[in-house]
Amino acid sequence: MPGQEGRTEEWGIQVSHVDRRFGKKMVLQDISLEVKPAEVFGLLGPSGSGKTTLVKIIAGIDEATRGTVVVGGVQMPRIDMLGKIGYMAQSDALYTDLTAKENLDFFASLFGLPSKQRKRRIEEVMELVNLTDSMKKLVSAYSGGMKRRLSLAIALLHRPRVLILDEPTVGIDPALRASIWNELRAMGRAGTTILVTTHVMDEAEKCDRLGMLRDGRLIAVGTPDELKAHTHSATIEEAFLAYGGVRG
Ligand SMILES: Nc1ncnc2c1ncn2[C@@H]1O[C@H](COP(=O)(O)OP(=O)(O)OP(=O)(O)O)[C@@H](O)[C@H]1O
């Protein structure tokens, strides 16, 4: 239907021959990868390997020096994709002098969430990240982990078809981390395409497929089992090291 969101099968991500250079520094080199619709795809790599730079380009916040990125059939960056992509940055983009509820209201209107659905959806996402009791608190009084959780709630608010999460569970305790991952898996099954960066190996195991980045290059792509089998490794960490990665 014209003007309607695409069908689930259209919401994949295609990255083709992407370079990103900052001055003389080549931060991403010839990255090509495909995230299939409704897949949970993990980007794994040590600090400084280029994960954030790559997800920013995919989300349309930064632009490649060379190469193309297509999300949901649309070449990025495109301002009108804002409402279709949920992006959670590594540093929280929150208004600290507002309450959580006020932040959610602001982003809900920015995303064009119909006001009828707004209240209910805000309650749902806050419940999901276990912040219901802190809805009216000023964000300046939130801990680091609470801010991460609120950022995640905001990224989920408009039920985006594509969810891009940059280290979403940093500073979040193991029990809540497990419940957030359960929810991400459920969203994947329900048709959301999810791209997530992580340092955490047990999170990597929960992804359908993984891309391993080192020094701005993609050194391996596959399911966790494929990557382990290919390198005769017992764990993803061992596989990563076998592919030439370094510890994060
Ligand atoms: N705006 C910029 N100008 C110059 N260099 C940059 C810029 N943004 C990123 N870089 C460099 O690009 C490289 C990759 O950074 P990036 O943040 O993408 O890595 P990362 O894998 O996400 O690391 P981390 O896990 O620590 O977040 C780093 O060497 C960083 O210093």
The ligand as an SDF file (V2000), in Angstrom:
LIG
                    3D

 31 33  0  0  0  0  0  0  0  0999 V2000
   34.2930   11.8000   14.6340 N   0  0  0  0  0  0  0  0  0  0  0  0
   35.4440   11.1270   14.6530 C   0  0  0  0  0  0  0  0  0  0  0  0
   36.5940   11.7150   14.3080 N   0  0  0  0  0  0  0  0  0  0  0  0
   37.7670   11.0270   14.3170 C   0  0  0  0  0  0  0  0  0  0  0  0
   37.8950    9.7280   14.6520 N   0  0  0  0  0  0  0  0  0  0  0  0
   36.7780    9.0860   15.0190 C   0  0  0  0  0  0  0  0  0  0  0  0
   35.4910    9.7380   15.0340 C   0  0  0  0  0  0  0  0  0  0  0  0
   34.5650    8.8330   15.4320 N   0  0  0  0  0  0  0  0  0  0  0  0
   35.2390    7.6870   15.6520 C   0  0  0  0  0  0  0  0  0  0  0  0
   36.5610    7.8360   15.4060 N   0  0  0  0  0  0  0  0  0  0  0  0
   37.5910    6.7800   15.5200 C   0  0  0  0  0  0  0  0  0  0  0  0
   37.1230    5.6430   14.8530 O   0  0  0  0  0  0  0  0  0  0  0  0
   37.5770    4.4620   15.4910 C   0  0  0  0  0  0  0  0  0  0  0  0
   36.3950    3.5490   15.7200 C   0  0  0  0  0  0  0  0  0  0  0  0
   35.5620    4.1160   16.7180 O   0  0  0  0  0  0  0  0  0  0  0  0
   34.1670    3.4680   17.1290 P   0  0  0  0  0  0  0  0  0  0  0  0
   33.5870    4.3250   18.1890 O   0  0  0  0  0  0  0  0  0  0  0  0
   33.3740    3.2170   15.9200 O   0  0  0  0  0  0  0  0  0  0  0  0
   34.6400    2.0830   17.7410 O   0  0  0  0  0  0  0  0  0  0  0  0
   33.8110    1.0390   18.6100 P   0  0  0  0  0  0  0  0  0  0  0  0
   34.1590   -0.3020   18.0650 O   0  0  0  0  0  0  0  0  0  0  0  0
   32.3890    1.4150   18.6440 O   0  0  0  0  0  0  0  0  0  0  0  0
   34.4650    1.2090   20.0400 O   0  0  0  0  0  0  0  0  0  0  0  0
   33.7580    1.0650   21.5070 P   0  0  0  0  0  0  0  0  0  0  0  0
   33.4360   -0.3760   21.6830 O   0  0  0  0  0  0  0  0  0  0  0  0
   34.8290    1.5500   22.4300 O   0  0  0  0  0  0  0  0  0  0  0  0
   32.5760    1.9500   21.4690 O   0  0  0  0  0  0  0  0  0  0  0  0
   38.2870    4.8930   16.7570 C   0  0  0  0  0  0  0  0  0  0  0  0
   39.6750    4.8590   16.5140 O   0  0  0  0  0  0  0  0  0  0  0  0
   37.8040    6.3090   16.9480 C   0  0  0  0  0  0  0  0  0  0  0  0
   38.7910    7.0700   17.5880 O   0  0  0  0  0  0  0  0  0  0  0  0
  1  2  1  0
  2  3  1  0
  2  7  2  0
  3  4  2  0
  4  5  1  0
  5  6  2  0
  6  7  1  0
  6 10  1  0
  7  8  1  0
  8  9  2  0
  9 10  1  0
 10 11  1  0
 11 12  1  0
 11 30  1  0
 12 13  1  0
 13 14  1  0
 13 28  1  0
 14 15  1  0
 15 16  1  0
 16 17  2  0
 16 18  1  0
 16 19  1  0
 19 20  1  0
 20 21  2  0
 20 22  1  0
 20 23  1  0
 23 24  1  0
 24 25  2  0
 24 26  1  0
 24 27  1  0
 28 29  1  0
 28 30  1  0
 30 31  1  0
M  END
$$$$
